């Protein structure tokens, strides 16, 4: 019976891809959330997204952050997540490079994606400053609002309040599962 269900799913997906049409509805992520892997349907979203960091942070917005970020999940498991940015004091001093990388998703959790495009995942990250590891395995919360805005919060105590207020950015592209993007689903 599993082979018949897998074959049926494959035929439906193939027909959808060949025809180039998919009925878009409010439940688009639910429709595509299941992916065919090794002949089995596994739950969890598959997507690739990237964008820019555009943040004022710190007490009284004393720091400017600018750079790029990317996030990829496969079947609800984070494949890659990183932020490469420059920080500079709002008075033009103390310019330095920061890299948030090596994100490890929390055990027994999956990337969650709601029908409205809200995405959440928790885990830990390594943070580099000036090309050297500054903080390792920092508790990290990541969310994307409506496919459009990234929010990353890292533990303030472990990072000496270096990113007080979080890191925020704008989504430039979002490809969901079978190369759907936010423009094709009308989420600008």
C-alpha positions in Angstrom: 0.0 0.0 0.0 2.9 2.4 0.8 4.2 2.0 -2.7 0.8 2.8 -4.2 0.6 6.0 -2.0 4.1 7.0 -2.9 3.4 6.4 -6.6 0.2 8.4 -6.4 2.0 11.3 -4.7 4.7 11.2 -7.3 2.2 11.2 -10.2 0.3 14.2 -8.7 3.5 16.1 -8.1 4.8 15.3 -11.6 1.5 16.4 -13.2 1.6 19.6 -11.2 5.2 20.4 -12.2 4.6 19.5 -15.9 1.4 21.6 -16.1 3.2 24.5 -14.3 0.1 25.2 -12.3 -0.8 24.8 -8.7 -4.0 26.1 -7.1 -2.8 28.7 -4.6 -4.9 28.8 -1.5 -4.5 30.0 2.1 -3.1 26.6 2.9 -0.3 26.6 0.4 2.4 25.7 3.0 0.2 22.9 4.3 -0.2 21.5 0.8 3.6 21.5 0.2 4.8 20.8 3.7 5.1 17.1 3.1 8.0 16.1 0.9 8.8 12.8 -0.7 12.0 11.4 0.7 13.3 7.8 0.1 9.7 6.7 -0.8 8.2 8.1 2.4 6.3 11.2 3.1 8.0 13.2 5.9 6.5 16.3 7.6 8.3 19.6 7.7 8.8 22.5 5.4 11.5 22.6 2.7 12.6 26.1 1.7 15.6 28.4 1.0 15.5 32.1 1.8 18.0 34.9 2.0 18.0 38.6 2.6 19.8 41.6 4.1 20.4 42.7 7.7 19.1 46.2 8.4 19.1 46.8 12.1 19.4 49.6 14.7 20.2 48.0 18.0 21.6 48.5 21.5 20.5 51.0 24.1 19.1 54.1 22.4 19.9 52.4 19.0 23.6 53.0 19.3 24.6 50.4 16.8 24.0 49.9 13.1 24.1 46.5 11.6 24.2 45.7 7.9 25.0 42.5 5.9 23.4 39.4 4.5 21.7 36.3 5.8 20.6 32.9 4.5 18.4 30.1 5.9 17.7 26.7 4.4 15.5 23.9 5.8 14.9 20.5 4.4 11.9 18.5 5.7 11.7 20.7 8.8 15.4 20.4 9.6 17.7 23.4 9.4 20.4 22.7 6.7 22.1 26.1 7.0 21.5 29.4 8.8 24.0 32.2 9.0 24.3 36.0 9.2 27.4 37.8 7.9 27.4 41.5 8.9 29.2 44.6 9.8 28.5 46.5 13.1 29.3 50.1 13.6 28.6 52.6 16.4 26.1 55.2 15.3 28.8 57.9 15.8 30.9 56.1 13.0 33.4 54.4 15.3 34.2 50.8 16.2 33.4 49.2 12.9 33.8 45.4 13.0 32.8 42.3 11.3 30.5 39.7 12.9 29.4 36.2 11.7 26.7 34.1 13.2 27.1 30.6 11.9 27.1 26.8 12.7 23.4 26.9 13.7 22.3 23.7 15.3 18.6 23.1 15.7 17.3 22.1 19.2 16.8 18.3 19.6 13.4 16.9 18.9 12.2 20.1 17.2 11.3 21.0 13.7 11.2 24.2 11.8 7.6 25.4 12.1 5.8 27.2 9.3 2.3 28.5 9.6 0.0 29.1 6.6 0.6 32.8 6.9 4.3 32.4 6.3 5.4 32.8 9.9 8.5 30.5 10.5 10.1 29.7 13.9 13.1 27.6 15.0 15.3 27.5 18.1 18.9 26.2 18.5 22.4 27.3 19.1 24.9 29.3 17.0 28.6 30.1 17.0 29.4 33.8 16.8 32.7 35.1 15.3 34.1 38.7 15.7 37.0 39.9 13.8 37.4 36.4 12.2 37.8 34.7 15.6 35.3 32.6 17.6 34.0 34.9 20.2 31.0 32.9 21.7 30.1 29.3 21.0 26.8 27.3 21.3 24.9 30.5 22.0 21.1 29.9 22.5 19.5 31.3 19.4 15.8 32.0 18.4 15.0 32.7 14.8 11.7 33.7 13.2 10.5 35.0 9.9 7.3 37.0 9.8 5.0 36.5 6.7 7.9 35.4 4.5 9.2 39.0 4.7 11.1 39.9 7.9 13.9 37.9 9.7 14.3 38.2 13.5 17.3 36.6 15.3 17.7 36.8 19.1 20.8 35.4 20.8 21.3 35.0 24.5 22.3 38.5 25.8 24.1 37.1 28.9 26.3 34.8 26.9 27.1 37.5 24.3 27.7 40.3 26.8 24.6 42.2 25.4 26.5 42.6 22.1 23.2 42.2 20.0 20.9 43.8 22.6 17.5 44.1 20.7 18.3 41.4 18.3 19.3 41.2 14.6 16.7 42.0 12.0 16.5 41.8 8.3 14.5 41.9 5.1 13.8 38.8 3.0 14.9 39.3 -0.6 13.9 35.8 -1.9 12.0 32.8 -0.6 11.8 29.6 -2.5 9.5 27.0 -1.0 9.8 23.3 -1.8 9.4 23.2 -5.5 10.8 26.6 -6.3 7.8 28.7 -5.3 8.8 32.2 -4.0 7.0 34.9 -2.2 6.2 36.8 -5.4 4.5 33.7 -6.9 2.2 33.4 -3.8 1.4 37.1 -3.7 3.2 37.8 -0.5 5.2 41.0 -1.2 
